[in-house]
Amino acid sequence: MQIICISRGSYGFSSTLSEQLAEKLGYACVSRESLTDKATDYGIPVGKIEIDILKNKPITEERSINIDLFKSFVTSELCSMAQKKGVVYHGRAGHLVLPGLPNVLRVRAIDDPENRIKTAMSKLNLDRKKAKQYIEQTDDDIRRWVRILYKEDWENPSLYDLTVNAYHMSAQSVSHFLLQVAKLPEFQPTPSSNQTISDLILASKCRLAIGNHDQTRQAKVTLKAEKGHVSVSYLPRQAMEAKAIPQILESVPGVSSFVCTVASTNILLLGETFDSKAEHMNHLIDIAEKWNAAVEIVQLSSDVQKEDEIQASAPMDSTGEPDGGILEENEEAPKALASDQGLTETMNRLIEVGRAGCSHTSHGGVGGLVKDISKNVEYSLIVVGDMFSAKGVAKQRLKRDLVSMMTDKFSCPVLSAEDLKSRYLFGKKQMIGLVTSAFFSAMIYLVIFGFQKPIIKFVSAGQLGGTMSQKIASAVVVAICVPVIALVIGGFYHNFLKMIRLE
């Protein structure tokens, strides 16, 4: 079923709008306040998290874990309600806890400032000036909350499918409008979106189970699920606590298999097709072992249309929805979607070498792929693998464009798979560079130490009592020689550290 997320400020018209829209659709209507109350009853200190964020306190590891648990709880609640009858959620930025779910209708609701002020004056018994200050402060608090929890700008229009306001429309009129938008094909459930919801629920339940266990309560983990397979990575210093993770995961319903990886950081590999024996995979594994990193894989689906055709031919249940999800009741789906383009073999190889992170498939095209990748995971490297194979001569240009898009979104290096070796590993090219830079470095040292007096005399003459031409000549020589010397000697040590596998 559908999930509709309406982002709002304080004392706007979105509460009324959400209730009316949910009633028209026959969906559950859920507010942020009700979910935070349930999360608090569950044992997550939401109030303390919010106070610490509003006071600009540093995000400690304990607070980061509590934030992670809160987001997992909200994800589980929204997705579980969506599976039952659909849900209209109104809060701050609820759609940000639903990564990889393309058919969420994301709405920003803006009310007339004067209406918000009057509502705050009435409900809080404030004068106009204080009510205005209260609303402005609350909106600032929301911006800070969204920025810290999701690393996003709350008011960024690209986060929403559309923006509605109450300047000239009533909540009733807007709800009629959104009712029609919700019926558009882009926001309808598909087999892949149903599977994504199931995966999000399973991942959230596993994360909450780990957070509720005495031995793993303070473990900082990265966790994802796909079709019953769960991938967990944790820090080396938490190896003792993490020993209980397999036992915890075995007790979570829906987990068919799992892999746990100890990692200090994460590397993200993007691709449409994968070859576990390709040379760049060897390079990627070498880098992951050097950095003690877990490799996460995101596959860009190249056949969204075929999935839609499968959905159209799938049997329907009594509510008119596809019966059984993506790969259960529909026997044609496994035949049409059986090939995973080498993803399973690649994951198996990463598991064998102890570098496996998680894997999942993105069905929203390149734009959806960029949106699906969470900013909350700290990646040390993003690698763009075999992409756009069906585009022929435009393949390299499209890969460069994707690298540029990812570079703009993330602060870590973003490279094409073909550039891995030259950037991070030692090979023939680096050996040539090492020998060449070693030779020129030796020549530089010989010249400097063999001709110290003339060099010192030339440089000092330009600064102490020399003519204007001597000063200019000295400055020019220093300006040219210093960067060249730094480049040569730096190149030698750069390649030397690669050779001894130390960076």
C-alpha positions as CSV (number, residue, x, y, z in Angstrom):
1,M,0.0,0.0,0.0
2,Q,0.9,3.7,-0.2
3,I,2.9,5.9,2.1
4,I,2.2,9.7,1.9
5,C,4.5,11.9,3.9
6,I,3.6,15.5,4.6
7,S,6.3,17.8,5.9
8,R,5.1,20.7,8.1
9,G,6.1,23.4,10.5
10,S,4.4,24.2,13.8
11,Y,0.8,25.2,13.9
12,G,0.1,24.8,10.2
13,F,-2.9,23.4,8.4
14,S,-1.2,20.0,7.6
15,S,-2.8,18.2,10.5
16,T,-6.3,18.9,9.2
17,L,-5.1,18.3,5.6
18,S,-3.6,14.9,6.6
19,E,-6.7,13.8,8.4
20,Q,-9.0,14.7,5.5
21,L,-6.7,13.0,3.0
22,A,-6.4,9.8,5.1
23,E,-10.2,9.7,5.4
24,K,-10.7,10.0,1.7
25,L,-8.1,7.2,1.0
26,G,-9.1,5.0,3.9
27,Y,-5.6,5.1,5.2
28,A,-4.2,5.5,8.8
29,C,-3.3,9.0,9.7
30,V,-0.2,9.3,11.9
31,S,1.5,12.3,13.4
32,R,5.1,12.7,14.4
33,E,4.0,13.4,18.0
34,S,2.2,10.0,18.2
35,L,5.3,8.2,16.9
36,T,7.7,9.9,19.3
37,D,5.4,9.0,22.2
38,K,5.4,5.3,21.1
39,A,9.2,5.4,20.6
40,T,9.6,6.9,24.1
41,D,7.3,4.1,25.6
42,Y,9.5,1.6,23.7
43,G,12.5,2.9,25.6
44,I,14.1,5.3,23.1
45,P,14.9,8.7,24.8
46,V,13.5,10.9,22.1
47,G,13.1,13.9,24.3
48,K,16.7,13.8,25.5
49,I,17.9,13.5,21.9
50,E,15.9,16.5,20.9
51,I,17.0,18.6,23.8
52,D,20.7,17.8,23.1
53,I,20.3,18.7,19.5
54,L,18.5,22.0,20.3
55,K,21.3,22.8,22.7
56,N,23.9,22.1,20.1
57,K,25.6,19.4,22.2
58,P,28.1,17.3,20.3
59,I,26.8,14.0,18.9
60,T,28.4,11.3,21.1
61,E,28.5,7.7,20.1
62,E,25.7,6.9,22.6
63,R,23.6,9.7,21.2
64,S,24.3,8.5,17.7
65,I,23.1,5.0,18.6
66,N,19.9,6.4,20.1
67,I,19.3,8.4,16.9
68,D,19.8,5.3,14.9
69,L,17.3,3.3,17.0
70,F,14.7,6.1,16.8
71,K,14.9,6.2,13.0
72,S,14.7,2.4,12.8
73,F,11.6,2.6,15.1
74,V,9.9,5.2,12.8
75,T,10.8,3.2,9.7
76,S,9.3,0.0,11.2
77,E,6.1,1.7,12.3
78,L,5.4,3.6,9.0
79,C,6.2,0.5,6.8
80,S,4.2,-1.8,9.0
81,M,1.1,0.5,8.8
82,A,1.6,0.8,5.0
83,Q,1.5,-2.9,4.6
84,K,-1.8,-3.1,6.4
85,K,-3.9,-0.3,4.8
86,G,-1.6,2.6,3.7
87,V,-0.6,5.6,5.8
88,V,-0.6,9.4,5.7
89,Y,2.2,10.7,7.9
90,H,2.6,14.3,8.9
91,G,5.7,15.5,10.6
92,R,9.1,17.0,9.8
93,A,10.7,14.8,7.1
94,G,9.4,11.3,7.5
95,H,10.2,10.2,4.0
96,L,13.9,10.4,4.9
97,V,13.6,7.2,7.0
98,L,12.4,5.4,3.9
99,P,15.5,5.1,1.7
100,G,15.1,3.3,-1.6
101,L,11.3,3.5,-1.6
102,P,10.5,5.3,-4.9
103,N,6.7,5.5,-4.7
104,V,6.4,7.6,-1.5
105,L,4.4,10.8,-2.2
106,R,6.5,13.5,-0.5
107,V,4.6,16.8,0.1
108,R,5.8,20.0,1.7
109,A,2.8,21.8,3.3
110,I,3.1,25.6,3.9
111,D,0.5,27.6,5.7
112,D,0.0,31.4,5.7
113,P,2.3,32.8,8.4
114,E,-0.5,35.0,9.8
115,N,-2.7,31.9,10.3
116,R,0.2,30.1,12.1
117,I,0.7,33.1,14.4
118,K,-3.0,33.4,15.2
119,T,-3.2,29.7,16.0
120,A,-0.1,29.8,18.2
121,M,-1.6,32.9,20.0
122,S,-4.8,31.0,20.7
123,K,-3.4,27.7,21.7
124,L,-0.4,29.0,23.7
125,N,-2.1,32.2,25.1
126,L,0.7,34.4,23.8
127,D,0.8,37.9,22.4
128,R,1.5,38.3,18.7
129,K,5.2,39.1,19.1
130,K,5.9,36.1,21.3
131,A,3.8,33.8,19.1
132,K,5.8,35.0,16.0
133,Q,9.1,34.4,17.8
134,Y,7.9,31.0,19.0
135,I,7.1,29.9,15.4
136,E,10.4,31.2,14.0
137,Q,12.4,29.4,16.8
138,T,10.4,26.2,16.3
139,D,11.1,26.2,12.5
140,D,14.8,26.8,13.3
141,D,14.7,23.8,15.6
142,I,13.2,21.7,12.8
143,R,15.9,22.7,10.4
144,R,18.6,21.7,12.9
145,W,16.9,18.4,13.6
146,V,16.7,17.5,10.0
147,R,20.2,18.6,9.3
148,I,21.7,16.5,12.2
149,L,19.6,13.4,11.8
150,Y,19.5,13.2,8.0
151,K,22.3,15.6,6.8
152,E,19.7,17.4,4.6
153,D,18.2,20.9,4.3
154,W,14.6,20.7,5.5
155,E,13.6,23.4,2.9
156,N,15.4,21.9,0.0
157,P,12.7,21.6,-2.7
158,S,14.4,18.6,-4.3
159,L,13.4,16.6,-1.2
160,Y,9.7,16.8,-2.1
161,D,7.5,15.9,-5.1
162,L,5.4,19.0,-4.7
163,T,4.7,21.9,-2.4
164,V,1.2,23.0,-1.4
165,N,0.2,26.1,0.6
166,A,-2.8,27.5,2.2
167,Y,-2.5,31.1,1.0
168,H,-5.4,30.6,-1.5
169,M,-6.6,27.1,-0.8
170,S,-8.4,25.4,2.1
171,A,-7.3,22.1,3.6
172,Q,-10.3,20.5,2.0
173,S,-9.3,21.7,-1.5
174,V,-5.7,20.6,-1.1
175,S,-6.8,17.2,0.1
176,H,-8.9,16.8,-3.0
177,F,-5.9,17.7,-5.1
178,L,-3.6,15.3,-3.3
179,L,-6.1,12.6,-3.7
180,Q,-5.8,12.8,-7.4
181,V,-2.0,13.0,-7.2
182,A,-1.9,9.9,-5.1
183,K,-3.6,8.0,-7.9
184,L,-0.9,8.7,-10.4
185,P,1.1,5.7,-11.6
186,E,4.4,7.0,-10.1
187,F,3.0,6.6,-6.6
188,Q,1.4,3.2,-6.9
189,P,2.8,0.1,-5.2
190,T,4.9,-2.2,-7.4
191,P,6.4,-5.6,-6.6
192,S,9.8,-4.0,-6.1
193,S,8.4,-1.3,-3.8
194,N,6.5,-4.0,-1.8
195,Q,9.7,-5.9,-1.4
196,T,11.6,-2.7,-0.4
197,I,9.0,-2.1,2.4
198,S,9.5,-5.7,3.6
199,D,13.3,-5.2,3.6
200,L,13.0,-1.9,5.5
201,I,10.8,-3.6,8.1
202,L,13.2,-6.5,8.5
203,A,16.3,-4.2,8.8
204,S,14.6,-2.0,11.3
205,K,13.5,-5.0,13.5
206,C,17.0,-6.4,13.4
207,R,18.5,-3.0,14.4
208,L,16.0,-2.6,17.3
209,A,16.7,-6.2,18.4
210,I,20.4,-5.5,18.5
211,G,19.8,-2.2,20.4
212,N,17.5,-4.0,22.9
213,H,20.0,-6.7,23.8
214,D,22.1,-6.2,26.9
215,Q,25.4,-7.3,25.3
216,T,24.9,-5.3,22.1
217,R,23.0,-2.2,23.3
218,Q,26.0,0.1,22.8
219,A,27.2,-1.5,19.5
220,K,27.4,1.0,16.6
221,V,26.4,-1.1,13.6
222,T,25.5,-0.5,10.0
223,L,22.7,-2.9,8.9
224,K,20.6,-3.6,5.8
225,A,18.3,-6.3,4.6
226,E,17.3,-7.7,1.2
227,K,14.9,-10.6,0.7
228,G,15.6,-12.1,4.1
229,H,19.4,-11.7,3.9
230,V,20.8,-9.3,6.5
231,S,24.2,-7.7,6.4
232,V,25.8,-6.2,9.5
233,S,29.1,-4.4,9.9
234,Y,30.6,-3.2,13.1
235,L,33.7,-1.6,14.4
236,P,36.8,-3.7,15.4
237,R,36.7,-2.4,19.0
238,Q,33.2,-3.9,19.4
239,A,34.2,-7.4,18.4
240,M,33.4,-8.8,21.9
241,E,29.9,-7.3,22.0
242,A,29.3,-8.3,18.4
243,K,29.7,-12.0,19.2
244,A,26.0,-12.0,20.3
245,I,24.7,-10.5,17.0
246,P,24.3,-13.9,15.2
247,Q,22.2,-15.3,18.0
248,I,20.1,-12.1,18.1
249,L,19.5,-12.2,14.3
250,E,18.5,-15.9,14.4
251,S,15.6,-14.9,16.7
252,V,14.2,-12.2,14.4
253,P,11.3,-13.6,12.3
254,G,12.0,-13.2,8.5
255,V,15.8,-13.6,8.6
256,S,16.8,-16.4,6.3
257,S,20.6,-15.7,6.3
258,F,23.0,-13.1,7.6
259,V,26.6,-12.0,7.4
260,C,28.5,-10.0,10.0
261,T,31.6,-8.0,9.0
262,V,34.1,-6.2,11.2
263,A,35.0,-2.9,9.5
264,S,36.5,0.5,10.4
265,T,34.9,2.2,7.4
266,N,32.7,1.6,4.3
267,I,33.3,1.5,0.6
268,L,30.4,1.8,-1.8
269,L,30.4,0.0,-5.2
270,L,27.8,1.0,-7.7
271,G,27.0,-1.0,-10.9
272,E,24.4,-2.6,-13.2
273,T,26.4,-5.8,-13.8
274,F,29.1,-7.3,-11.7
275,D,32.0,-9.7,-12.3
276,S,33.5,-11.3,-9.2
277,K,36.7,-12.2,-11.1
278,A,37.2,-8.8,-12.8
279,E,40.6,-7.1,-12.2
280,H,39.0,-4.1,-10.6
281,M,37.3,-6.4,-8.0
282,N,40.7,-7.6,-7.1
283,H,41.8,-4.0,-6.7
284,L,38.7,-3.1,-4.6
285,I,39.3,-6.1,-2.3
286,D,42.9,-5.1,-1.9
287,I,41.9,-1.6,-0.9
288,A,39.2,-2.9,1.5
289,E,41.7,-5.1,3.2
290,K,44.2,-2.2,3.5
291,W,41.5,0.0,5.0
292,N,39.7,-2.7,7.0
293,A,36.6,-1.7,5.1
294,A,33.2,-3.3,4.4
295,V,32.1,-3.1,0.7
296,E,28.5,-2.2,0.2
297,I,27.0,-2.8,-3.2
298,V,24.1,-0.9,-4.8
299,Q,22.8,-2.3,-8.1
300,L,21.0,0.0,-10.5
301,S,18.2,-1.9,-12.0
302,S,18.3,-1.8,-15.8
303,D,14.8,-3.4,-16.3
304,V,12.2,-1.5,-14.3
305,Q,9.8,-1.8,-17.3
306,K,10.0,-5.6,-17.1
307,E,9.1,-5.5,-13.4
308,D,6.1,-3.4,-14.2
309,E,5.0,-5.8,-16.9
310,I,5.3,-8.7,-14.4
311,Q,3.2,-6.7,-11.9
312,A,0.5,-6.2,-14.4
313,S,0.3,-9.9,-15.0
314,A,0.5,-10.9,-11.4
315,P,-2.5,-12.2,-9.5
316,M,-4.4,-9.7,-7.5
317,D,-5.9,-10.0,-4.0
318,S,-9.3,-8.9,-2.9
319,T,-8.1,-5.3,-2.5
320,G,-6.7,-5.0,-6.0
321,E,-3.1,-5.2,-4.9
322,P,-0.5,-7.6,-6.3
323,D,-0.8,-10.8,-4.2
324,G,2.3,-12.2,-2.5
325,G,5.0,-9.5,-3.2
326,I,7.8,-9.7,-5.6
327,L,9.0,-13.3,-5.6
328,E,6.4,-15.4,-3.7
329,E,3.0,-16.1,-5.2
330,N,3.9,-15.0,-8.8
331,E,5.7,-17.9,-10.5
332,E,6.6,-15.8,-13.5
333,A,8.6,-13.3,-11.5
334,P,11.5,-15.6,-10.7
335,K,11.9,-16.5,-14.4
336,A,11.9,-12.9,-15.5
337,L,14.1,-11.5,-12.8
338,A,16.2,-14.6,-12.1
339,S,19.5,-13.1,-13.4
340,D,21.0,-10.7,-10.8
341,Q,23.8,-9.7,-13.2
342,G,26.6,-11.3,-11.1
343,L,25.6,-9.6,-7.8
344,T,25.3,-12.9,-5.9
345,E,28.7,-14.2,-7.0
346,T,30.3,-10.9,-6.1
347,M,28.7,-10.8,-2.7
348,N,29.8,-14.4,-2.1
349,R,33.4,-13.5,-2.9
350,L,33.3,-10.5,-0.5
351,I,31.9,-12.8,2.2
352,E,34.8,-15.3,1.6
353,V,37.4,-12.6,2.1
354,G,35.5,-11.1,5.1
355,R,34.8,-7.7,3.3
356,A,31.1,-8.0,2.7
357,G,28.8,-5.1,3.7
358,C,25.3,-5.1,2.4
359,S,23.7,-5.1,-1.0
360,H,20.4,-3.8,-2.5
361,T,18.9,-2.8,-5.8
362,S,17.8,0.7,-6.8
363,H,14.8,0.9,-9.2
364,G,14.5,4.6,-9.7
365,G,17.0,5.2,-12.4
366,V,20.2,7.3,-12.0
367,G,18.3,10.1,-10.1
368,G,16.7,7.5,-7.7
369,L,20.1,5.9,-7.3
370,V,21.7,9.1,-6.1
371,K,18.7,9.7,-3.7
372,D,18.8,6.1,-2.4
373,I,22.3,6.4,-1.0
374,S,22.2,7.6,2.6
375,K,24.3,10.5,3.7
376,N,24.3,9.0,7.2
377,V,26.7,6.2,6.3
378,E,30.3,7.4,6.4
379,Y,31.9,6.2,3.2
380,S,35.6,6.5,2.6
381,L,35.3,5.7,-1.1
382,I,32.6,5.4,-3.8
383,V,33.4,3.3,-6.8
384,V,31.4,3.4,-10.0
385,G,31.7,0.0,-11.7
386,D,30.1,-1.4,-14.8
387,M,27.2,1.0,-15.6
388,F,25.3,2.1,-18.7
389,S,26.4,-1.0,-20.7
390,A,23.4,-0.6,-23.0
391,K,24.3,3.0,-23.9
392,G,27.1,2.2,-26.3
393,V,29.4,5.1,-27.1
394,A,27.8,7.3,-24.5
395,K,28.7,4.9,-21.7
396,Q,31.9,6.7,-20.6
397,R,30.3,10.2,-20.7
398,L,27.3,8.9,-18.6
399,K,29.8,7.4,-16.1
400,R,31.7,10.7,-15.8
401,D,28.4,12.5,-15.3
402,L,27.4,10.0,-12.5
403,V,30.9,10.4,-10.9
404,S,30.3,14.2,-11.0
405,M,26.8,13.9,-9.4
406,M,28.1,11.7,-6.6
407,T,31.1,14.0,-6.0
408,D,28.7,16.9,-5.5
409,K,26.7,14.9,-2.9
410,F,29.4,13.2,-0.9
411,S,32.7,14.5,0.5
412,C,34.6,11.3,0.0
413,P,36.5,10.4,-3.2
414,V,34.3,9.1,-6.1
415,L,36.2,7.1,-8.7
416,S,35.5,4.9,-11.8
417,A,36.5,1.3,-11.1
418,E,39.2,1.6,-13.8
419,D,41.0,4.3,-11.8
420,L,41.3,2.3,-8.6
421,K,44.7,0.9,-9.2
422,S,46.4,4.1,-10.3
423,R,44.9,6.0,-7.3
424,Y,45.4,3.6,-4.4
425,L,47.5,0.5,-5.4
426,F,51.1,-0.1,-6.5
427,G,51.7,-1.5,-10.0
428,K,54.0,-1.1,-13.0
429,K,53.0,2.5,-13.5
430,Q,53.7,3.3,-9.9
431,M,57.0,1.5,-10.0
432,I,58.1,3.7,-13.0
433,G,57.0,6.7,-11.1
434,L,58.8,5.6,-7.9
435,V,62.1,5.0,-9.8
436,T,61.8,8.3,-11.7
437,S,61.0,10.4,-8.7
438,A,63.7,8.6,-6.7
439,F,66.3,9.5,-9.3
440,F,65.3,13.1,-9.5
441,S,65.0,13.3,-5.7
442,A,68.6,12.1,-5.4
443,M,69.7,14.6,-8.0
444,I,68.0,17.4,-6.1
445,Y,69.7,16.4,-2.8
446,L,73.1,16.2,-4.5
447,V,72.7,19.6,-6.1
448,I,71.5,21.3,-2.9
449,F,74.1,19.7,-0.6
450,G,76.9,20.0,-3.2
451,F,76.3,23.6,-4.0
452,Q,75.1,25.0,-0.7
453,K,77.3,28.1,-0.6
454,P,76.4,29.4,-4.1
455,I,72.7,28.6,-3.5
456,I,72.6,30.4,-0.2
457,K,74.6,33.3,-1.6
458,F,72.2,33.7,-4.6
459,V,69.1,33.6,-2.4
460,S,70.4,35.9,0.3
461,A,71.8,38.4,-2.2
462,G,68.3,38.9,-3.5
463,Q,67.1,39.7,0.0
464,L,70.0,41.5,1.7
465,G,71.5,44.4,-0.1
466,G,71.0,43.1,-3.6
467,T,69.9,45.0,-6.6
468,M,66.3,45.0,-7.8
469,S,67.1,42.6,-10.6
470,Q,68.8,40.2,-8.2
471,K,65.7,40.3,-5.9
472,I,63.4,39.6,-8.8
473,A,65.6,36.7,-10.1
474,S,65.8,35.2,-6.6
475,A,62.1,35.4,-6.0
476,V,61.4,33.8,-9.5
477,V,63.8,31.0,-8.9
478,V,62.4,30.2,-5.5
479,A,58.8,30.4,-6.7
480,I,59.6,27.9,-9.5
481,C,62.0,25.5,-7.7
482,V,60.1,25.0,-4.4
483,P,56.9,23.5,-6.0
484,V,58.9,21.4,-8.4
485,I,61.1,20.0,-5.5
486,A,57.9,19.4,-3.4
487,L,56.3,17.6,-6.3
488,V,59.3,15.3,-7.0
489,I,60.0,14.4,-3.4
490,G,56.3,14.1,-2.6
491,G,55.8,11.8,-5.6
492,F,58.6,9.5,-4.4
493,Y,57.1,9.1,-0.9
494,H,53.6,8.8,-2.2
495,N,54.5,5.8,-4.4
496,F,56.9,4.4,-1.7
497,L,54.0,4.3,0.9
498,K,51.8,2.5,-1.7
499,M,54.6,0.0,-2.3
500,I,54.8,-0.9,1.4
501,R,50.9,-0.8,1.6
502,L,50.9,2.1,4.0
503,E,49.0,5.3,3.5
